[in-house]
Amino acid sequence: MRRVVVTGIGVVAPVGVGREGFWSALSRGQSGISRIEVFDTSNLKTTIAGICRDFRPQEFFDEREMSRLDRVSQLAIAATEMARCDAGLTNGQLDNYDVGVILGTGFGGQSSIEEFCGAFFSQERGRRSAIAIPKSMYNASSSNIAIRFKTRGPNITVSTACSSGANAIGQAFLLIRYGHAERMIAGGADAPVTPVVMDAWKEMRVLSTKNDPPERACKPFSANRDGFVLAEGAGIVVLESLEGAVLRGAPIYAEVLGYASTADAAHITFPDPDGEAHAMARALKDAGIAPEHIDYVNAHGTATKLNDASETEAIKRVFGNRAYEIPVNSIKSMLGHSMGAAGAIEFISTILAIQHKVIPPTINYEECDPQCDLDYVTEGPRVLGNSAPLTTAISNSFGFGGNNAVLVAREYTESTGKR
Protein backbone atom coordinates (compact mmCIF):
# COMPACT_ATOMS: atom_id res chain seq x y z
CA MET A 1 0.00 0.00 0.00
CA ARG A 2 1.30 3.42 -0.96
CA ARG A 3 1.06 6.42 1.33
CA VAL A 4 -1.05 9.36 0.12
CA VAL A 5 -0.56 13.06 0.80
CA VAL A 6 -2.32 16.34 0.05
CA THR A 7 -0.20 18.67 -2.07
CA GLY A 8 -2.69 21.25 -3.33
CA ILE A 9 -5.77 23.04 -2.03
CA GLY A 10 -8.42 25.03 -3.88
CA VAL A 11 -11.57 26.38 -2.29
CA VAL A 12 -14.48 28.66 -3.11
CA ALA A 13 -16.62 29.30 -0.03
CA PRO A 14 -19.01 31.91 1.36
CA VAL A 15 -16.23 33.25 3.61
CA GLY A 16 -13.61 33.57 0.90
CA VAL A 17 -12.01 32.38 -2.32
CA GLY A 18 -8.64 30.65 -2.22
CA ARG A 19 -6.84 28.86 0.58
CA GLU A 20 -5.50 31.94 2.37
CA GLY A 21 -8.70 33.99 2.31
CA PHE A 22 -10.76 30.99 3.32
CA TRP A 23 -8.54 30.11 6.26
CA SER A 24 -8.13 33.71 7.42
CA ALA A 25 -11.88 34.17 7.75
CA LEU A 26 -12.54 30.73 9.16
CA SER A 27 -9.85 30.91 11.83
CA ARG A 28 -11.25 34.25 13.00
CA GLY A 29 -14.80 32.95 13.30
CA GLN A 30 -16.15 35.11 10.46
CA SER A 31 -19.57 34.20 9.07
CA GLY A 32 -20.33 34.06 5.36
CA ILE A 33 -24.11 33.84 5.70
CA SER A 34 -26.07 36.68 4.11
CA ARG A 35 -29.44 37.56 2.57
CA ILE A 36 -30.40 36.01 -0.75
CA GLU A 37 -30.55 38.73 -3.39
CA VAL A 38 -30.41 36.75 -6.66
CA PHE A 39 -34.08 35.72 -6.62
CA ASP A 40 -37.35 36.60 -4.90
CA THR A 41 -37.65 35.07 -1.43
CA SER A 42 -40.95 36.69 -0.42
CA ASN A 43 -42.74 33.32 -0.30
CA LEU A 44 -40.03 31.67 1.76
CA LYS A 45 -39.61 31.50 5.52
CA THR A 46 -35.84 31.33 5.05
CA THR A 47 -34.34 34.25 3.16
CA ILE A 48 -30.63 33.70 3.87
CA ALA A 49 -27.91 31.41 2.53
CA GLY A 50 -24.17 30.95 2.20
CA ILE A 51 -23.40 32.66 -1.12
CA CYS A 52 -19.86 32.85 -2.56
CA ARG A 53 -20.04 36.59 -3.07
CA ASP A 54 -16.30 37.02 -3.62
CA PHE A 55 -16.24 34.53 -6.49
CA ARG A 56 -15.62 36.24 -9.83
CA PRO A 57 -16.12 33.69 -12.62
CA GLN A 58 -14.75 36.12 -15.21
CA GLU A 59 -11.34 35.70 -13.57
CA PHE A 60 -11.35 32.07 -14.68
CA PHE A 61 -13.53 31.96 -17.82
CA ASP A 62 -14.29 34.01 -20.90
CA GLU A 63 -17.89 34.86 -21.75
CA ARG A 64 -18.34 31.89 -24.08
CA GLU A 65 -17.08 29.44 -21.44
CA MET A 66 -19.32 30.94 -18.77
CA SER A 67 -22.38 30.56 -20.98
CA ARG A 68 -21.66 26.85 -21.41
CA LEU A 69 -21.02 26.06 -17.75
CA ASP A 70 -23.53 25.82 -14.94
CA ARG A 71 -22.47 27.64 -11.79
CA VAL A 72 -21.54 24.36 -10.11
CA SER A 73 -19.02 23.61 -12.88
CA GLN A 74 -17.65 27.14 -12.63
CA LEU A 75 -17.06 26.68 -8.90
CA ALA A 76 -15.48 23.26 -9.37
CA ILE A 77 -13.14 24.26 -12.20
CA ALA A 78 -12.05 27.44 -10.39
CA ALA A 79 -11.24 25.48 -7.23
CA THR A 80 -9.33 22.94 -9.32
CA GLU A 81 -7.28 25.66 -10.97
CA MET A 82 -6.36 27.03 -7.54
CA ALA A 83 -5.45 23.55 -6.28
CA ARG A 84 -3.30 22.91 -9.37
CA CYS A 85 -1.38 26.13 -8.89
CA ASP A 86 -1.07 25.53 -5.15
CA ALA A 87 0.43 22.09 -5.82
CA GLY A 88 2.97 23.59 -8.22
CA LEU A 89 1.72 21.49 -11.11
CA THR A 90 1.77 22.45 -14.76
CA ASN A 91 -0.99 21.34 -17.11
CA GLY A 92 1.54 19.03 -18.73
CA GLN A 93 1.95 17.16 -15.44
CA LEU A 94 -1.78 16.41 -15.42
CA ASP A 95 -2.03 15.32 -19.05
CA ASN A 96 -1.70 11.54 -18.70
CA TYR A 97 -3.58 8.38 -17.78
CA ASP A 98 -2.16 8.25 -14.23
CA VAL A 99 -4.10 11.38 -13.20
CA GLY A 100 -7.84 11.33 -12.63
CA VAL A 101 -10.78 13.24 -11.16
CA ILE A 102 -13.35 12.20 -8.59
CA LEU A 103 -15.89 14.87 -7.73
CA GLY A 104 -18.83 14.79 -5.35
CA THR A 105 -22.06 16.70 -5.87
CA GLY A 106 -25.51 16.50 -4.41
CA PHE A 107 -27.45 18.57 -6.96
CA GLY A 108 -25.38 18.81 -10.14
CA GLY A 109 -26.36 21.66 -12.48
CA GLN A 110 -29.50 22.63 -10.61
CA SER A 111 -29.69 26.19 -11.96
CA SER A 112 -29.65 24.94 -15.54
CA ILE A 113 -32.37 22.39 -14.80
CA GLU A 114 -34.64 25.04 -13.28
CA GLU A 115 -33.99 27.47 -16.12
CA PHE A 116 -34.94 24.87 -18.72
CA CYS A 117 -38.00 23.71 -16.80
CA GLY A 118 -39.16 27.30 -16.38
CA ALA A 119 -39.01 27.82 -20.13
CA PHE A 120 -40.66 24.46 -20.80
CA PHE A 121 -43.66 24.95 -18.56
CA SER A 122 -44.17 28.53 -19.69
CA GLN A 123 -44.04 27.37 -23.33
CA GLU A 124 -41.29 29.88 -24.12
CA ARG A 125 -39.71 27.64 -26.72
CA GLY A 126 -37.21 30.25 -27.83
CA ARG A 127 -35.65 30.33 -24.38
CA ARG A 128 -34.93 26.61 -24.12
CA SER A 129 -31.24 25.83 -24.09
CA ALA A 130 -29.82 23.26 -26.48
CA ILE A 131 -27.10 22.46 -23.95
CA ALA A 132 -29.27 22.06 -20.85
CA ILE A 133 -28.35 18.38 -20.52
CA PRO A 134 -24.54 18.72 -20.76
CA LYS A 135 -24.72 21.70 -18.39
CA SER A 136 -26.89 20.00 -15.79
CA MET A 137 -25.84 16.34 -15.81
CA TYR A 138 -24.24 15.23 -12.58
CA ASN A 139 -20.90 14.39 -14.16
CA ALA A 140 -20.63 17.71 -16.00
CA SER A 141 -18.23 19.21 -13.45
CA SER A 142 -15.82 16.28 -13.30
CA SER A 143 -15.91 15.93 -17.09
CA ASN A 144 -15.24 19.62 -17.63
CA ILE A 145 -12.30 19.44 -15.22
CA ALA A 146 -10.85 16.53 -17.19
CA ILE A 147 -11.33 18.37 -20.49
CA ARG A 148 -9.78 21.59 -19.22
CA PHE A 149 -6.74 19.96 -17.57
CA LYS A 150 -6.46 16.90 -19.87
CA THR A 151 -6.57 14.39 -17.04
CA ARG A 152 -7.07 11.03 -18.75
CA GLY A 153 -7.30 8.66 -15.79
CA PRO A 154 -10.42 7.65 -13.83
CA ASN A 155 -13.18 10.26 -14.06
CA ILE A 156 -15.93 9.57 -11.56
CA THR A 157 -18.81 11.51 -10.05
CA VAL A 158 -20.01 10.60 -6.56
CA SER A 159 -23.48 11.58 -5.36
CA THR A 160 -24.17 10.47 -1.80
CA ALA A 161 -25.97 13.60 -0.62
CA CYS A 162 -24.02 15.51 2.03
CA SER A 163 -21.21 12.95 2.21
CA SER A 164 -20.42 13.24 -1.52
CA GLY A 165 -17.28 15.39 -1.24
CA ALA A 166 -15.77 13.27 1.52
CA ASN A 167 -16.54 10.04 -0.35
CA ALA A 168 -14.92 11.48 -3.47
CA ILE A 169 -11.70 12.22 -1.59
CA GLY A 170 -11.83 8.83 0.08
CA GLN A 171 -12.23 6.96 -3.19
CA ALA A 172 -9.43 8.96 -4.78
CA PHE A 173 -7.23 8.12 -1.79
CA LEU A 174 -7.89 4.41 -2.34
CA LEU A 175 -7.04 4.61 -6.05
CA ILE A 176 -3.62 6.06 -5.27
CA ARG A 177 -3.03 3.81 -2.26
CA TYR A 178 -3.53 0.68 -4.35
CA GLY A 179 -1.63 1.86 -7.40
CA HIS A 180 -4.49 2.62 -9.78
CA ALA A 181 -3.47 6.29 -10.10
CA GLU A 182 -0.45 8.41 -9.29
CA ARG A 183 -2.25 11.70 -8.74
CA MET A 184 -5.92 12.60 -8.27
CA ILE A 185 -8.00 15.76 -8.29
CA ALA A 186 -10.73 15.17 -5.72
CA GLY A 187 -13.38 17.05 -3.79
CA GLY A 188 -16.89 18.36 -4.10
CA ALA A 189 -18.96 21.18 -5.58
CA ASP A 190 -22.57 22.26 -5.29
CA ALA A 191 -24.62 25.35 -6.16
CA PRO A 192 -28.06 24.51 -4.74
CA VAL A 193 -29.19 27.98 -3.64
CA THR A 194 -32.04 28.19 -6.15
CA PRO A 195 -35.78 28.97 -5.86
CA VAL A 196 -36.92 25.37 -6.31
CA VAL A 197 -34.40 23.84 -3.91
CA MET A 198 -35.08 26.47 -1.26
CA ASP A 199 -38.80 25.82 -1.55
CA ALA A 200 -38.28 22.06 -1.32
CA TRP A 201 -36.21 22.41 1.84
CA LYS A 202 -38.83 24.78 3.20
CA GLU A 203 -41.43 22.03 2.90
CA MET A 204 -39.17 19.65 4.85
CA ARG A 205 -38.90 22.25 7.65
CA VAL A 206 -35.19 21.70 8.19
CA LEU A 207 -33.90 25.16 7.30
CA SER A 208 -33.21 27.76 9.94
CA THR A 209 -35.74 30.60 9.93
CA LYS A 210 -33.61 32.90 12.09
CA ASN A 211 -33.08 35.37 9.26
CA ASP A 212 -32.10 38.41 11.29
CA PRO A 213 -29.21 38.80 11.59
CA PRO A 214 -28.14 36.21 8.97
CA GLU A 215 -24.73 35.57 10.50
CA ARG A 216 -26.32 34.38 13.75
CA ALA A 217 -28.69 31.85 12.17
CA CYS A 218 -26.71 28.61 12.17
CA LYS A 219 -26.24 27.29 15.72
CA PRO A 220 -24.71 23.78 15.70
CA PHE A 221 -25.02 21.88 18.99
CA SER A 222 -26.79 24.80 20.71
CA ALA A 223 -30.10 23.93 22.37
CA ASN A 224 -31.89 26.68 20.43
CA ARG A 225 -30.71 25.47 17.00
CA ASP A 226 -33.55 25.34 14.50
CA GLY A 227 -32.02 23.98 11.29
CA PHE A 228 -29.24 24.40 8.77
CA VAL A 229 -28.49 27.22 6.36
CA LEU A 230 -28.17 26.21 2.70
CA ALA A 231 -24.94 27.19 0.94
CA GLU A 232 -22.90 26.82 -2.23
CA GLY A 233 -19.21 26.18 -2.67
CA ALA A 234 -16.41 23.96 -3.90
CA GLY A 235 -13.43 22.30 -2.27
CA ILE A 236 -10.72 20.53 -4.26
CA VAL A 237 -7.53 18.82 -3.15
CA VAL A 238 -4.67 17.35 -5.14
CA LEU A 239 -3.75 13.92 -3.78
CA GLU A 240 -0.48 12.20 -4.69
CA SER A 241 1.56 9.23 -3.63
CA LEU A 242 4.08 10.28 -1.01
CA GLU A 243 6.91 8.94 -3.16
CA GLY A 244 5.83 10.97 -6.16
CA ALA A 245 5.28 14.14 -4.13
CA VAL A 246 8.72 13.92 -2.51
CA LEU A 247 10.35 13.16 -5.84
CA ARG A 248 9.05 16.37 -7.42
CA GLY A 249 9.59 18.46 -4.26
CA ALA A 250 5.90 19.19 -3.82
CA PRO A 251 4.48 21.06 -0.84
CA ILE A 252 2.80 18.60 1.53
CA TYR A 253 -0.07 19.78 3.72
CA ALA A 254 -0.96 16.51 5.42
CA GLU A 255 -1.10 12.77 4.97
CA VAL A 256 -4.40 10.99 4.41
CA LEU A 257 -4.24 8.03 6.79
CA GLY A 258 -7.62 6.39 6.50
CA TYR A 259 -11.12 6.42 5.12
CA ALA A 260 -14.36 4.54 5.66
CA SER A 261 -17.91 4.69 4.37
CA THR A 262 -20.98 3.03 5.85
CA ALA A 263 -24.75 3.02 5.35
CA ASP A 264 -27.22 3.34 8.22
CA ALA A 265 -29.73 1.23 6.26
CA ALA A 266 -32.33 2.63 8.63
CA HIS A 267 -34.12 5.73 7.30
CA ILE A 268 -33.83 7.98 4.27
CA THR A 269 -33.56 11.20 6.31
CA PHE A 270 -33.18 10.35 10.02
CA PRO A 271 -29.54 9.77 11.12
CA ASP A 272 -28.47 6.70 13.07
CA PRO A 273 -25.58 7.01 15.55
CA ASP A 274 -24.73 3.34 15.09
CA GLY A 275 -23.91 3.76 11.40
CA GLU A 276 -22.01 6.98 12.10
CA ALA A 277 -19.99 5.38 14.89
CA HIS A 278 -19.08 2.41 12.72
CA ALA A 279 -17.84 4.77 9.99
CA MET A 280 -15.53 6.51 12.47
CA ALA A 281 -14.31 3.25 13.99
CA ARG A 282 -13.65 1.69 10.58
CA ALA A 283 -11.79 4.81 9.38
CA LEU A 284 -9.53 4.61 12.44
CA LYS A 285 -8.91 0.94 11.78
CA ASP A 286 -8.11 1.70 8.15
CA ALA A 287 -5.64 4.35 9.33
CA GLY A 288 -4.05 1.86 11.73
CA ILE A 289 -4.46 4.09 14.75
CA ALA A 290 -6.32 3.85 18.04
CA PRO A 291 -9.04 6.33 19.13
CA GLU A 292 -6.72 7.84 21.73
CA HIS A 293 -4.50 9.19 18.96
CA ILE A 294 -7.19 11.55 17.62
CA ASP A 295 -6.66 15.16 18.70
CA TYR A 296 -9.65 16.80 17.00
CA VAL A 297 -12.97 16.01 15.32
CA ASN A 298 -14.30 18.18 12.51
CA ALA A 299 -17.99 17.42 12.89
CA HIS A 300 -20.72 17.22 10.29
CA GLY A 301 -22.66 19.50 12.68
CA THR A 302 -25.57 20.77 10.59
CA ALA A 303 -27.51 22.52 13.39
CA THR A 304 -30.57 20.32 13.01
CA LYS A 305 -32.00 18.79 16.18
CA LEU A 306 -31.55 15.19 15.08
CA ASN A 307 -28.15 15.39 13.40
CA ASP A 308 -26.24 17.13 16.18
CA ALA A 309 -27.58 14.83 18.90
CA SER A 310 -26.92 11.72 16.77
CA GLU A 311 -23.36 12.75 15.92
CA THR A 312 -22.60 13.56 19.55
CA GLU A 313 -23.80 10.11 20.58
CA ALA A 314 -21.74 8.47 17.82
CA ILE A 315 -18.58 10.28 18.96
CA LYS A 316 -19.16 9.05 22.50
CA ARG A 317 -19.56 5.48 21.32
CA VAL A 318 -16.22 5.59 19.52
CA PHE A 319 -14.14 7.53 22.03
CA GLY A 320 -15.80 6.64 25.34
CA ASN A 321 -15.02 8.98 28.21
CA ARG A 322 -12.23 10.57 26.20
CA ALA A 323 -14.89 12.09 23.93
CA TYR A 324 -15.24 14.88 26.50
CA GLU A 325 -11.56 15.79 26.10
CA ILE A 326 -11.47 16.02 22.30
CA PRO A 327 -12.23 19.37 20.63
CA VAL A 328 -15.18 19.08 18.24
CA ASN A 329 -16.24 21.89 15.93
CA SER A 330 -18.66 22.65 13.11
CA ILE A 331 -17.59 25.16 10.47
CA LYS A 332 -21.11 25.05 9.03
CA SER A 333 -21.86 27.65 11.69
CA MET A 334 -19.90 30.05 9.46
CA LEU A 335 -20.31 28.58 5.97
CA GLY A 336 -23.75 27.05 5.97
CA HIS A 337 -24.28 23.63 4.41
CA SER A 338 -22.96 23.31 0.86
CA MET A 339 -24.36 19.79 0.46
CA GLY A 340 -22.08 17.71 -1.82
CA ALA A 341 -19.21 20.18 -1.34
CA ALA A 342 -19.40 20.26 2.46
CA GLY A 343 -17.30 17.17 3.17
CA ALA A 344 -14.49 18.34 0.90
CA ILE A 345 -14.46 21.89 2.27
CA GLU A 346 -14.49 20.55 5.82
CA PHE A 347 -11.62 18.18 5.05
CA ILE A 348 -9.65 21.16 3.77
CA SER A 349 -10.44 23.00 6.98
CA THR A 350 -9.27 19.97 8.96
CA ILE A 351 -5.85 19.76 7.32
CA LEU A 352 -5.37 23.53 7.58
CA ALA A 353 -6.20 23.30 11.29
CA ILE A 354 -3.52 20.62 11.64
CA GLN A 355 -1.03 22.77 9.73
CA HIS A 356 -1.70 25.98 11.67
CA LYS A 357 -2.43 24.34 15.05
CA VAL A 358 -5.65 26.35 15.29
CA ILE A 359 -9.17 24.97 15.53
CA PRO A 360 -11.80 27.31 14.07
CA PRO A 361 -14.69 28.00 16.43
CA THR A 362 -18.26 26.81 16.39
CA ILE A 363 -19.89 30.22 16.38
CA ASN A 364 -23.43 31.09 17.55
CA TYR A 365 -23.45 28.57 20.41
CA GLU A 366 -25.84 30.05 22.98
CA GLU A 367 -27.57 27.39 25.09
CA CYS A 368 -26.42 24.08 26.55
CA ASP A 369 -28.20 21.00 25.27
CA PRO A 370 -28.03 17.94 27.57
CA GLN A 371 -27.80 15.73 24.48
CA CYS A 372 -24.90 17.75 23.09
CA ASP A 373 -22.41 17.97 25.93
CA LEU A 374 -18.96 17.78 24.31
CA ASP A 375 -16.28 20.44 23.83
CA TYR A 376 -17.52 22.27 20.73
CA VAL A 377 -14.86 25.06 20.71
CA THR A 378 -17.44 27.77 21.35
CA GLU A 379 -15.19 30.37 22.94
CA GLY A 380 -13.50 31.42 19.71
CA PRO A 381 -10.57 30.02 17.71
CA ARG A 382 -8.46 27.67 19.81
CA VAL A 383 -4.70 27.87 19.45
CA LEU A 384 -3.02 24.62 20.44
CA GLY A 385 0.53 24.02 21.62
CA ASN A 386 2.72 21.41 23.27
CA SER A 387 0.27 20.84 26.11
CA ALA A 388 -2.57 20.18 23.67
CA PRO A 389 -1.07 18.86 20.43
CA LEU A 390 -2.89 18.73 17.12
CA THR A 391 -1.33 16.17 14.80
CA THR A 392 -4.15 13.76 13.87
CA ALA A 393 -7.82 14.48 13.19
CA ILE A 394 -10.96 13.04 11.66
CA SER A 395 -13.52 14.76 9.46
CA ASN A 396 -17.10 13.48 9.54
CA SER A 397 -19.64 13.74 6.71
CA PHE A 398 -23.11 12.25 6.99
CA GLY A 399 -25.81 12.46 4.33
CA PHE A 400 -29.42 11.67 3.54
CA GLY A 401 -29.93 8.06 2.66
CA GLY A 402 -27.88 7.13 5.70
CA ASN A 403 -24.56 7.71 3.92
CA ASN A 404 -21.59 8.17 6.24
CA ALA A 405 -18.02 9.05 5.22
CA VAL A 406 -15.07 9.65 7.53
CA LEU A 407 -11.55 10.77 6.61
CA VAL A 408 -8.49 10.60 8.86
CA ALA A 409 -5.62 13.04 8.33
CA ARG A 410 -2.29 13.47 10.04
CA GLU A 411 0.41 16.10 10.10
CA TYR A 412 3.22 15.36 7.67
CA THR A 413 6.75 16.03 8.91
CA GLU A 414 10.16 14.84 7.84
CA SER A 415 10.12 12.32 10.68
CA THR A 416 6.72 10.87 9.69
CA GLY A 417 7.94 10.76 6.11
CA LYS A 418 10.73 8.39 7.09
CA ARG A 419 8.41 6.07 9.00
Secondary structure, 3 states (H helix, E strand, C coil): CCCEEEEEEEEEECCEECHHHHHHHHHCCCCCEEECCCCCCCCCCCCEEECCCCCCHHHCCCHHHHHCCCHHHHHHHHHHHHHHHHCCCCHHHCCCCCEEEEEECCCCCHHHHHHHHHHHHCCCHHHCCCCHHHHHCCCHHHHHHHHHHCCCCCEEEECCHHHHHHHHHHHHHHHHHCCCCCEEEEEEEECCCCHHHHHHHHHHCCECCCCCCHHHCCCCCCCCCCCECEECEEEEEEEEEHHHHHHCCCCCCEEEEEEEEEECCCCCCCCCHHHHHHHHHHHHHHHCCCHHHCCEEECCCCCCHHHHHHHHHHHHHHHHHHHHHCCEECCHHHHCECHHHHHHHHHHHHHHHHHHCEECCCCCCCCCECCECCCCCCCCCEECCCCCCCCEEEEEEEECCCEEEEEEEECCCHHHHCC
